[in-house]
Amino acid sequence: MSNLDDILFLFEDNIYYLENENSLKSNPIKKENSYNIHVDTSSFTLIPEQIFKNINPSEIHTFLGKDKNEYSFQEYFLPKENAYLVWAINKNQLQKLEGHYPASSLLHFSSFLLNDNHYKNEVRFFKTASFIYISAIKNQKLQLINRFDIEGLDDVLYYVLSVIKESDLINQSFDIIEMGTIDGEIESKLKSIFSNKLTEFYHQKPLKLKSL
C-alpha cells in the first residue's frame, strides 16, 4: 500500500486524511503535494483485461448508467487482478478536485481495499454511517467487490453475509477484516454467527480519518 501520508479520501464532497493508523500521524495537507485521492462513487466495475481490450468504451459507460454530459469516466489497470477498474465521477466534482489538488492522482475507493496483502480466503469491509464496501477473496483470487447503501447494523450484517454466500465461502475457513472505525457490535454478531470456527478469524484494521 502507498505511504499513508500520500492518501486522501473523498466522501460526499468532503476530503479526509488518515490522522493515524495505530500510532502513525499524517503530514499536514499541502495542495502542491502529490496525493492518491480515493473517491467514493457507487458507479464502478472491474473488467478483465482481455474483455476490456475488446469492448467498446461506450458500452462500458452505458453499463455504469451515467450521462456522459454530466460524468467523466476514469479507468486504470490493476495488475494484481489483471483487470481494469472503470468508474464515473461527476464532472463538477472532478473539476473541483483538479483545481484544489492539481498534482494528485484520482483512484476509486475500492482500490484501497484491493491494494493490500490478503489472506487465502477473506471478506474485507469498510463502512461509514451511509455506505459499505465489501470485497471477497477465495484462494487468493478476487471474487467480487461492491458498494452498498446502508442504514444500520442489520444492513451491514445482511450484505456481509450475502457476500460470504455469493463468494462460496460459507463452507470454507476464511478471515474477516474490518477496516476503519472499530464496531464492536458487528464483531460480536459475526463471531456469534461463526462460533463454530476454532481459530481467531476476525481482524480489525483501525484507520482514523479526519476531515479537513
C-alpha positions in Angstrom: 0.0 0.0 0.0 1.1 3.6 -0.6 2.7 5.8 2.1 -0.2 6.7 4.2 0.8 10.3 4.2 0.1 10.4 0.5 -3.5 9.2 0.8 -6.6 11.3 0.8 -10.3 10.3 0.7 -13.3 12.0 -0.8 -16.7 11.0 0.8 -19.8 13.0 -0.1 -17.8 16.1 -1.2 -15.7 16.1 2.0 -11.9 15.5 1.9 -10.5 13.3 4.7 -6.9 12.2 5.5 -5.5 9.5 7.6 -4.8 11.0 11.0 -3.2 7.8 12.1 -3.1 4.1 11.6 -2.4 2.9 15.1 0.3 5.5 16.0 1.2 6.8 12.6 0.4 10.5 12.0 0.0 12.1 8.6 1.7 15.2 7.4 -0.2 18.5 7.0 -2.1 18.6 3.7 -0.3 20.7 1.1 -2.0 21.4 -2.2 1.2 21.3 -4.1 2.0 17.8 -2.9 1.0 14.7 -5.0 -1.7 12.6 -3.3 -3.6 9.4 -4.2 -7.2 10.6 -3.7 -9.6 7.7 -3.2 -13.0 8.8 -4.4 -16.2 7.2 -3.2 -18.7 6.7 -6.1 -21.3 4.0 -6.5 -20.7 3.7 -10.2 -17.7 1.4 -10.8 -16.9 -2.0 -12.3 -13.9 -4.3 -12.7 -13.4 -5.7 -16.2 -10.9 -8.5 -17.0 -8.1 -7.2 -19.3 -8.9 -9.4 -22.3 -12.6 -8.3 -22.2 -11.7 -4.7 -21.7 -9.5 -4.6 -24.8 -12.3 -6.0 -27.0 -15.2 -3.9 -25.8 -16.4 -0.5 -26.9 -15.9 2.1 -24.2 -19.5 3.4 -24.8 -20.8 0.0 -23.8 -19.0 0.3 -20.5 -20.2 3.8 -19.9 -23.8 2.7 -20.7 -23.4 -0.2 -18.2 -22.4 2.3 -15.5 -25.6 4.2 -16.1 -24.2 7.7 -16.1 -24.8 10.6 -18.5 -21.5 11.3 -20.3 -22.5 15.0 -20.4 -22.5 15.1 -16.6 -19.9 12.5 -15.7 -16.3 11.8 -16.6 -15.3 8.1 -16.9 -12.0 7.1 -15.4 -10.0 3.9 -15.8 -6.8 2.3 -14.7 -5.2 -1.2 -14.7 -5.0 -3.3 -11.5 -2.1 -5.8 -12.1 -3.0 -8.0 -9.1 -6.4 -8.5 -10.5 -5.4 -8.5 -14.2 -8.3 -6.2 -14.7 -9.3 -2.6 -15.4 -11.2 -0.6 -12.9 -13.7 1.7 -14.6 -15.6 4.3 -12.7 -17.6 7.5 -13.1 -17.2 10.8 -11.3 -19.3 13.9 -11.6 -17.6 16.5 -13.8 -18.1 19.3 -11.4 -16.6 17.2 -8.6 -13.7 16.3 -10.9 -13.1 19.9 -11.8 -13.0 20.9 -8.1 -10.5 18.2 -7.2 -8.2 19.0 -10.1 -8.3 22.7 -9.1 -7.5 22.0 -5.5 -5.0 19.2 -5.9 -3.6 19.5 -9.4 -0.6 17.2 -8.8 -2.7 14.4 -7.5 -3.9 11.1 -8.9 -7.6 10.0 -8.6 -8.4 6.4 -7.7 -11.7 4.8 -6.9 -12.1 3.9 -3.2 -12.4 0.2 -3.9 -8.6 0.3 -4.7 -7.9 0.9 -1.1 -9.4 -2.5 -0.2 -7.7 -4.3 -3.1 -4.2 -2.9 -2.9 -3.2 -4.7 0.3 -2.0 -8.1 1.5 -4.8 -10.6 1.7 -5.5 -13.9 3.4 -6.1 -17.0 1.3 -9.8 -16.7 1.9 -11.2 -13.4 3.3 -14.0 -10.9 3.4 -12.9 -7.3 3.9 -15.2 -4.4 4.6 -15.1 -0.6 5.2 -18.2 1.2 6.3 -19.4 4.7 7.1 -22.9 5.6 8.5 -24.3 5.5 5.0 -22.4 3.0 2.9 -20.2 -0.1 3.0 -17.6 -1.5 0.6 -17.1 -5.3 0.8 -14.6 -7.4 -1.1 -14.2 -11.2 -1.1 -11.1 -13.3 -1.8 -11.1 -17.0 -2.3 -7.9 -19.0 -2.9 -6.1 -15.6 -3.2 -8.4 -14.6 -6.1 -10.8 -11.7 -6.0 -14.4 -13.0 -6.2 -16.2 -9.7 -6.0 -16.1 -6.1 -4.7 -19.2 -4.0 -4.2 -20.6 -0.9 -2.6 -24.0 -0.9 -0.8 -26.0 1.9 0.9 -26.8 1.1 4.5 -28.9 2.5 7.3 -27.8 0.4 10.3 -26.4 -2.8 11.7 -29.0 -5.1 10.1 -27.9 -3.8 6.6 -24.2 -4.4 7.4 -24.8 -8.0 8.5 -27.1 -8.7 5.6 -24.6 -7.5 3.0 -21.6 -9.2 4.6 -23.4 -12.5 4.9 -24.7 -12.2 1.3 -21.1 -11.6 0.0 -19.8 -14.6 2.0 -22.6 -16.8 0.5 -22.2 -15.4 -3.1 -18.4 -15.9 -3.0 -18.9 -19.6 -2.0 -17.0 -19.1 1.3 -19.8 -20.4 3.6 -18.2 -23.8 3.9 -14.6 -22.6 3.8 -12.3 -21.4 6.5 -11.9 -17.6 6.0 -10.9 -14.4 7.7 -12.9 -11.2 8.1 -11.1 -7.9 8.1 -12.9 -4.8 9.3 -11.3 -1.6 8.2 -11.9 1.9 9.6 -13.8 2.7 12.8 -14.0 -0.3 15.1 -17.6 -1.5 15.6 -17.7 -4.0 18.5 -21.3 -4.8 17.8 -20.7 -6.0 14.3 -17.7 -8.0 15.5 -19.8 -9.6 18.3 -22.6 -10.5 15.9 -20.3 -12.1 13.3 -18.3 -14.0 15.9 -21.6 -15.4 17.2 -22.8 -16.4 13.8 -19.5 -18.2 13.0 -18.9 -19.5 16.5 -18.0 -23.0 15.2 -14.7 -21.7 14.0 -11.8 -22.9 16.1 -9.2 -20.2 15.2 -9.2 -16.4 15.6 -10.7 -15.2 12.3 -11.8 -11.6 12.9 -9.3 -8.9 12.4 -9.6 -5.1 12.8 -7.5 -2.6 10.9 -8.2 0.8 12.5 -7.9 3.7 10.2 -8.7 7.0 11.8 -10.0 9.5 9.2 -10.1 13.2 9.9 -11.9 15.8 7.9 -10.0 18.8 6.5 
